[in-house]
Amino acid sequence: MRMSFARSVTRLQPRSRLPMLDRYVLRQLLVALLATTGGLSALIWLTQSLHFVSLVVERGLSLRVFIGLTSLLVPSFVAVILPITTFIVVQFVYQRLAGDRELTVMRAAGLSPFFIARAGLLCATISVVSCMILNIWIVPLSFHAFKQYEFQIRNRMAAFMLQEGVFTPVSPTMTVYVRSRDRDGTLHGIVVEDDRQPDNPSTVLAQRGTMLVVDNQPRVVLYDGSRQEIDRKSGRLNVLTFSRNTIDLTSSRGDQARFRDATEMSLHELLHPDPQEVAPRDRGKFAVEAWRRLTAPFTAFSFAMVGLVAVLRGAFSRHGNIIRPAVAILSVVSLLALSLMVQNLASRNTSLIPLMWVEAILPGIACALMLFLPELKWRDAGAQPGLDAPAMTETGRS
């Protein structure tokens, strides 16, 4: 009877590629993973978005622009927390299965640790693939879009957010005042304080003007005004009247140049950086960023294996066991700290980069051997794969 039950739950169902037991556990894992990852990402997004409130308030931007800007950071949040949430979900779901005696029933039915852990392994594989896609493609693109958007807000878009009766700092070296604005966009009573040339600041007054975009740069065309400058040598006020004048509202040319960060570069650009963009002393940091993107996804597998070992290995306790979950949590925290330390050392000495692979993969392999090696020994001894022999040892312990 025990054999028939084990075969029924591990048999493939019609139109399904997964046995009933795997679908039952995997469904719980994926639902919990989506909920946990989404909730933590939303929480991190709320806390990080507070850093950009001052930018929105100072520039007078709308709520839509604020949400559009900060939402570009969400993929990077997901890529960072997905390995951690994978561990949390695997630990929680399997611990709940153990508390509800479902694991006991599975073991009594003759299922081996590998068959029980297979849903967790599938969940970990999905997390690894998702992290790999995020780290290699989605996160660099979204972070590059975020940096570009932020740059436009700081240097270009603010020029279009001129408020009536308010001195608006469109850049660190330029302030614009507009008395009124018509429905067609015509500006009236314009005052421009231009300090882009520290040795020769000027004040521009105009009766009216209009906004234009030339070569993706905001400019204002002024009509019937004057430009006032003070000669530093003689202290004399020079006034130049004009009927039409065009002023660029962006920062100085030096401030307009934006150098890309390592997080927004592609994998090929990190491994083969442009000498004009990356200094020789920074090549190690860019190489570490590239290998971090490749190794970080595998930590999801290692963390999941830590959770599986904490639940599936060892004797079952009717009164619960807080020691193994606590040890698993401390192990994951230690692995996270070790990862940061290895990355810091590798950025200083690139010969230590292989340690990043060791730190990411070795814990998962070690946990897999601890959990599945007894089953392999039973198979070598001639026991039926996945059934009876390993499960008998578990039920005997309980």
C-alpha positions in Angstrom: 0.0 0.0 0.0 2.8 2.4 0.8 4.4 1.6 -2.6 1.2 2.3 -4.4 0.7 5.6 -2.7 4.3 6.7 -3.5 3.8 5.7 -7.1 0.5 7.6 -7.4 1.9 10.9 -6.1 5.1 10.6 -8.3 3.3 9.4 -11.4 2.9 11.9 -14.3 -0.6 13.1 -14.7 -2.3 13.4 -18.1 -1.3 16.7 -19.9 1.2 17.4 -17.1 5.0 17.2 -17.1 5.2 17.2 -13.3 3.9 14.6 -10.9 1.0 15.6 -8.6 3.2 15.9 -5.5 5.7 18.3 -7.3 2.9 20.4 -8.6 1.3 20.6 -5.1 4.5 21.8 -3.4 5.8 23.9 -6.3 2.5 25.8 -6.4 2.9 26.8 -2.8 6.6 27.8 -3.4 5.9 30.0 -6.4 2.9 31.8 -4.9 4.9 32.5 -1.7 7.9 33.6 -3.8 5.9 36.0 -5.9 4.2 37.5 -2.8 7.4 37.8 -0.7 9.5 39.2 -3.5 6.8 41.6 -4.6 6.1 42.8 -1.0 9.8 43.3 -0.2 10.4 45.1 -3.5 7.5 47.4 -2.9 8.9 48.2 0.6 12.4 48.9 -0.7 10.9 51.0 -3.5 9.0 53.1 -1.0 12.1 53.7 1.2 14.4 54.4 -1.7 12.0 56.7 -3.5 12.1 59.1 -0.5 15.6 60.1 -1.7 14.1 61.6 -4.9 11.3 63.6 -3.2 13.6 66.6 -2.9 14.4 66.4 -6.6 10.7 66.4 -7.5 9.9 69.2 -5.1 12.7 71.4 -6.2 12.1 70.8 -9.9 8.3 71.0 -9.7 7.8 67.6 -11.4 4.5 65.7 -11.5 3.7 62.5 -9.7 3.7 60.6 -13.0 7.4 61.6 -13.6 8.3 60.7 -10.0 6.7 57.2 -10.3 8.2 56.7 -13.8 11.7 57.6 -12.5 11.7 55.5 -9.4 10.0 52.5 -11.0 13.1 52.0 -13.2 14.9 50.9 -10.0 12.6 48.0 -9.2 14.4 45.4 -11.4 17.6 46.0 -9.5 15.7 45.5 -6.2 14.3 42.2 -7.4 17.7 41.0 -8.6 19.2 41.6 -5.2 16.5 40.2 -2.9 15.4 37.2 -5.1 18.0 34.8 -3.7 17.1 35.8 -0.2 13.4 35.4 -0.7 14.0 32.0 -2.4 15.6 30.9 0.9 12.8 32.3 3.0 10.1 30.7 0.9 11.8 27.3 0.7 12.4 27.3 4.4 8.9 28.5 5.3 7.0 26.1 3.0 8.9 23.0 3.8 8.9 23.9 7.5 5.1 24.2 7.3 4.9 20.9 5.5 6.9 19.4 8.3 4.7 21.0 11.0 1.5 19.7 9.3 3.0 16.2 9.2 2.9 16.1 5.4 6.7 15.4 5.2 6.2 12.6 7.7 3.5 11.1 5.4 5.8 11.5 2.4 8.6 9.7 4.1 6.4 7.0 5.4 5.2 6.4 1.8 8.8 5.7 0.8 9.7 8.9 -0.9 13.4 9.8 -0.8 14.8 13.2 0.1 15.5 14.0 -3.5 11.8 13.3 -4.5 10.6 15.5 -1.6 13.1 18.3 -2.4 12.5 18.2 -6.1 9.9 21.0 -6.0 12.3 23.2 -4.0 15.0 22.5 -6.6 12.7 23.5 -9.4 11.8 26.7 -7.5 15.5 27.4 -7.0 16.2 26.8 -10.7 13.5 29.3 -11.7 15.1 31.9 -9.3 18.5 31.3 -10.8 17.3 31.7 -14.4 15.3 34.8 -13.4 18.3 36.4 -11.6 20.5 35.6 -14.6 18.1 37.4 -17.0 17.8 40.3 -14.6 21.5 40.8 -14.0 22.7 40.4 -17.6 19.9 42.2 -19.5 17.1 43.9 -17.7 18.9 45.6 -14.8 21.6 47.3 -16.9 19.0 48.6 -19.3 16.7 49.8 -16.6 19.5 51.4 -14.7 20.8 53.1 -17.8 17.3 54.5 -18.5 17.0 55.6 -14.9 20.3 57.5 -15.1 19.3 59.1 -18.4 15.9 60.1 -17.1 17.5 61.6 -13.9 20.0 63.5 -16.0 17.3 65.0 -18.2 15.3 66.0 -15.1 18.3 67.7 -13.6 19.6 69.5 -16.7 16.7 69.7 -19.2 13.2 68.9 -18.1 13.3 71.4 -15.2 13.4 74.2 -17.8 9.9 73.3 -18.9 8.6 73.4 -15.3 8.8 77.1 -14.9 6.2 78.3 -12.4 4.5 81.7 -12.5 5.9 84.1 -9.9 8.6 81.7 -8.7 12.4 81.9 -9.1 13.1 78.4 -10.6 16.7 77.1 -10.4 16.9 75.2 -13.8 20.6 74.4 -13.1 23.1 75.1 -10.4 24.3 78.2 -12.4 21.0 79.6 -13.7 17.8 80.8 -12.2 14.7 81.9 -14.2 11.7 84.0 -13.1 8.5 84.2 -15.1 5.7 86.6 -14.2 2.9 84.8 -16.2 2.3 82.2 -18.8 -0.4 82.1 -21.5 -2.3 79.0 -22.6 -0.3 78.9 -25.8 3.0 78.7 -23.8 4.1 82.4 -24.2 6.0 83.6 -21.2 5.8 87.2 -19.9 8.0 89.2 -17.6 11.1 87.0 -17.8 14.2 87.4 -15.6 17.3 85.1 -16.2 20.2 85.1 -13.8 23.0 83.5 -15.7 26.2 82.5 -13.7 27.6 79.9 -16.1 30.6 82.2 -16.5 31.8 82.9 -12.9 34.0 85.8 -14.0 31.3 87.4 -16.1 27.7 86.8 -14.6 24.8 88.5 -16.3 21.2 89.3 -15.9 18.7 89.1 -18.8 15.4 90.9 -18.8 12.7 90.3 -21.5 9.1 91.3 -21.9 8.1 87.9 -23.4 9.5 84.7 -24.7 8.7 81.1 -25.9 10.2 77.7 -25.1 11.9 75.6 -27.8 13.9 72.4 -28.0 17.0 72.4 -30.3 19.2 69.3 -30.5 17.4 67.9 -27.5 18.3 71.0 -25.4 15.7 73.4 -23.9 16.1 76.9 -25.0 14.1 80.1 -24.5 13.6 82.7 -27.2 13.4 86.2 -25.7 11.9 89.3 -27.3 12.3 92.9 -26.5 14.8 92.7 -23.6 18.2 93.6 -22.4 21.3 91.9 -21.1 23.1 93.5 -18.2 26.7 92.8 -17.2 29.1 94.4 -14.7 32.7 95.0 -15.9 34.8 93.6 -13.1 37.8 95.9 -13.9 35.9 99.2 -14.1 32.8 98.4 -12.1 30.8 99.8 -15.0 27.3 98.4 -15.9 27.1 97.4 -19.5 23.6 97.1 -21.0 22.8 95.4 -24.3 19.3 95.7 -25.7 17.9 93.3 -28.2 14.7 92.6 -30.0 15.4 88.8 -30.1 17.8 86.6 -28.2 18.1 82.8 -27.6 19.4 81.4 -24.3 20.3 77.8 -23.6 18.8 76.7 -20.3 21.0 73.7 -19.7 24.1 73.7 -17.5 27.6 74.4 -18.7 29.1 72.1 -21.3 31.2 70.4 -18.7 28.2 69.6 -16.6 26.2 68.3 -19.5 28.6 65.3 -20.1 27.5 62.3 -18.2 29.8 59.3 -17.6 28.1 55.9 -17.3 28.3 54.0 -14.1 29.4 50.3 -14.1 25.9 49.2 -13.2 24.5 50.5 -16.5 27.1 48.9 -18.7 26.6 45.6 -20.6 28.6 42.5 -19.7 30.8 42.9 -22.7 31.6 46.5 -21.8 32.5 45.6 -18.3 34.9 42.8 -19.4 36.3 44.9 -22.3 36.0 48.5 -21.0 36.7 51.5 -23.2 40.0 53.2 -22.2 38.4 56.6 -22.7 35.6 55.8 -20.2 37.4 53.6 -17.6 40.6 54.5 -15.9 43.2 51.7 -15.6 42.9 51.8 -11.8 39.1 51.1 -12.1 39.3 48.1 -14.4 39.3 45.7 -11.4 36.0 47.2 -10.1 34.4 46.8 -13.5 35.6 43.2 -13.8 34.2 42.4 -10.4 30.9 43.9 -11.4 30.8 41.7 -14.5 31.5 38.5 -12.6 29.1 39.5 -9.8 26.3 39.5 -12.3 27.3 36.0 -13.4 27.8 34.5 -10.0 25.1 36.2 -7.9 22.2 34.1 -9.5 23.7 30.9 -8.2 23.4 32.0 -4.7 19.7 31.4 -5.0 20.4 27.7 -5.5 22.9 27.7 -2.5 20.4 29.5 -0.2 17.6 27.2 -1.2 19.8 24.1 -0.5 20.6 25.5 2.9 16.9 25.7 3.6 16.2 22.2 2.3 19.0 20.7 4.4 17.7 22.5 7.5 14.2 20.9 7.1 14.8 17.5 5.4 18.0 16.4 7.1 17.8 15.0 10.6 15.2 13.5 12.8 11.6 14.8 13.0 10.6 16.4 16.3 7.0 16.4 17.4 7.7 19.5 19.6 9.3 21.4 16.8 12.9 22.4 16.3 14.0 26.0 16.3 17.7 25.3 16.2 18.0 24.1 12.6 16.0 27.1 11.1 18.1 29.5 13.2 21.3 27.8 12.0 20.1 28.1 8.4 19.3 31.8 8.8 22.7 32.4 10.4 24.4 30.5 7.6 22.7 32.6 4.9 23.6 35.8 6.7 27.2 34.6 6.9 27.2 33.8 3.2 25.9 37.2 2.4 28.7 38.8 4.5 31.3 36.5 2.9 30.1 37.5 -0.6 30.5 41.2 0.2 34.0 40.6 1.6 35.1 38.5 -1.4 33.9 41.1 -3.8 35.7 43.8 -1.9 38.9 41.8 -2.0 38.5 40.9 -5.7 38.1 44.5 -6.6 41.6 45.1 -5.2 43.2 42.0 -6.5 41.6 40.5 -9.6 43.3 37.2 -9.1 40.8 36.5 -6.3 37.8 36.7 -8.7 37.5 32.8 -8.9 36.7 32.9 -5.2 33.4 34.6 -6.2 32.4 31.4 -8.0 33.5 29.3 -5.1 31.5 31.3 -2.6 28.4 31.3 -4.8 28.3 27.6 -5.8 30.2 25.6 -3.2 27.7 26.0 -0.4 24.9 24.6 -2.6 27.0 21.6 -3.7 28.0 20.9 -0.1 24.4 20.9 1.0 23.3 18.8 -1.9 25.9 16.2 -0.9 24.8 16.2 2.7 21.2 15.7 1.7 21.4 13.4 -1.3 24.6 11.4 -0.8 22.9 8.7 1.5 20.4 8.1 -1.3 23.2 7.6 -3.8 24.8 5.1 -1.6 21.5 3.2 -1.3 21.2 3.2 -5.1 24.6 1.8 -5.4 23.6 -0.9 -2.9 20.7 -1.9 -5.2 17.7 -0.2 -3.7 14.9 1.0 -5.9 15.7 4.6 -6.9 13.8 7.2 -4.9 11.8 4.8 -2.8 11.9 2.8 0.4 15.5 2.7 1.5 16.3 6.3 2.3 12.8 6.9 3.7 13.1 4.1 6.1 16.1 5.7 7.7 14.2 8.9 8.2 11.2 7.3 9.7 13.4 5.2 11.9 15.0 8.3 13.3 11.6 9.9 14.2 
